[in-house]
Amino acid sequence: MNTFEQFESEVRGYCRSFPAVFSSAKGAWMTDEAGERYLDFFAGAGVLNYGHNPEKIKQALLGYLMRDGITHTLDMYSQAKQRFIERFNEVILQPRGLNYKFQFPGPTGTNAVEAALKLARKVTGREQVVGFTNAFHGMTLGALAVTGNSFKRAGAGVPLSHAASVPFDGYMGEDVDTLSYFEAMLHDSGSGMDKPAAVIVETVQAEGGVNVASVDWLRRLRQITADHGIVLIVDDIQVGCGRTGSFFSFEEAGIVPDIVTLSKALSGYGLPLALVLIKPELDLWAPGEHNGTFRGHCPAFVTATAALTFWEDERLQQAVARRGRMVQVHLEKMAAKHAPGAQVRGRGLIWGIEFSDATLASRVSKACFARKLVVETAGIDDQVLKVLPSLTINDAELQYGLDVIDASLSAVLSGADEQLAQEEALALAETA
Ligand SMILES: *Cc1c(COP(=O)(O)O)cnc(C)c1O
């Protein structure tokens, strides 16, 4: 029994799928304590969009630390925060014609979601909020109430109230327009649905199984929420910061949300940082009404500011589009050859493949790890293999990882890996 099994709570999760003890990492590669290298197709669930320890960002952080730049200020003003706000405006918001105020909540995604939901309730004076089937918004009570997964919901131990779930795009099959249902519920005073303060949506449901909302669906959702005076919150925590190609995932649809939540890749370095972007007219917070000790961590502001250089020109965006097509073409070919009936879905550099055999994705993920590739599953039954490399991975590394997925799928389908595992277990039992 190792240290973790002995002392760390049973709640630990990812380490069960990827049981290595990691010690260093660079770019698309992670190294464990024995010196084994693993190619990373998980990128910290979308935290490491620019790879592990990106040099440019690391240098900015080291410089700040070496000159004793201030680390902690609660939410007092700091030069690091000022630079971040100014650069984020110049590089991200102004070129896109966006005008938002910045709220720095506690440093995790769920903090940002809680703040967004609270503010929407305050602004509208309504209690109910609406989320979508298979949504994932975080583990605190407010965010959990708009999260679909029944296992995670049950973990709350109290009723999750003041929230309703409506079908996401495609939930009822390709031919059913799920927003017509939502709109009918809103219009009809006999529907039993209270008029919501907010609708919270992921443009691509990442944890929920890489479910992609169409551009038309997102535009209609914007129209419906605007018509009814409902605050539209786009949770861009996982698929923002360039994951879908553009900085914000909603740019392709040309919509402007009322509130946007960002976290995961925002700091660009894996340091915790979260941001709530608020339309100025909705910024009705009273001073200190929502707070937290770690609201904007100065070293994370420094790395987040350095990360913005990736967005000063089109190069990264174009690379993401090209690499995304590589992944799509590869997965579609693989599906056609080895797994007929499998569905390939995604945008930018988030892709999922859902096999008709729901157990296959987990088995392939395991077989990939045996071949030193870290790739996670998603969806309510872990039925989707989720390909989420860093945006800066080079084409050769990407191709190598995709080939490993192919080889792993073939091994699983032929039963080779399972047989090997059985033999190993037998050999272990004999020596014991
Ligand atoms: C990860 C995630 C969250 C929660 O972020 P934490 O930092 O884990 O609290 C919320 N929304 C989405 C879309 C996420 O992917």
Ligand as a Chemical Component Dictionary entry (heavy atoms), coordinates in Angstrom:
data_LIG
# 
_chem_comp.id                   LIG 
_chem_comp.type                 NON-POLYMER 
_chem_comp.pdbx_formal_charge   0 
_chem_comp.three_letter_code    LIG 
# 
loop_
_chem_comp_atom.comp_id 
_chem_comp_atom.atom_id 
_chem_comp_atom.alt_atom_id 
_chem_comp_atom.type_symbol 
_chem_comp_atom.charge 
_chem_comp_atom.model_Cartn_x 
_chem_comp_atom.model_Cartn_y 
_chem_comp_atom.model_Cartn_z 
_chem_comp_atom.pdbx_ordinal 
LIG C1 C1 C 0 -14.042 22.234 -14.114 1  
LIG C2 C2 C 0 -15.303 22.964 -14.363 2  
LIG C3 C3 C 0 -15.969 23.683 -13.352 3  
LIG C4 C4 C 0 -15.505 23.661 -11.918 4  
LIG O1 O1 O 0 -14.234 24.139 -11.737 5  
LIG P1 P1 P 0 -13.434 23.758 -10.386 6  
LIG O2 O2 O 0 -12.171 24.534 -10.484 7  
LIG O3 O3 O 0 -13.231 22.287 -10.410 8  
LIG O4 O4 O 0 -14.292 24.192 -9.258  9  
LIG C5 C5 C 0 -17.099 24.397 -13.681 10 
LIG N1 N1 N 0 -17.564 24.409 -14.944 11 
LIG C6 C6 C 0 -16.966 23.731 -15.936 12 
LIG C7 C7 C 0 -17.524 23.813 -17.299 13 
LIG C8 C8 C 0 -15.833 22.969 -15.678 14 
LIG O5 O5 O 0 -15.261 22.252 -16.647 15 
# 
loop_
_chem_comp_bond.comp_id 
_chem_comp_bond.atom_id_1 
_chem_comp_bond.atom_id_2 
_chem_comp_bond.value_order 
_chem_comp_bond.pdbx_ordinal 
LIG C1 C2 SING 1  
LIG C2 C3 SING 2  
LIG C2 C8 DOUB 3  
LIG C3 C4 SING 4  
LIG C3 C5 DOUB 5  
LIG C4 O1 SING 6  
LIG O1 P1 SING 7  
LIG P1 O2 DOUB 8  
LIG P1 O3 SING 9  
LIG P1 O4 SING 10 
LIG C5 N1 SING 11 
LIG N1 C6 DOUB 12 
LIG C6 C7 SING 13 
LIG C6 C8 SING 14 
LIG C8 O5 SING 15 
# 
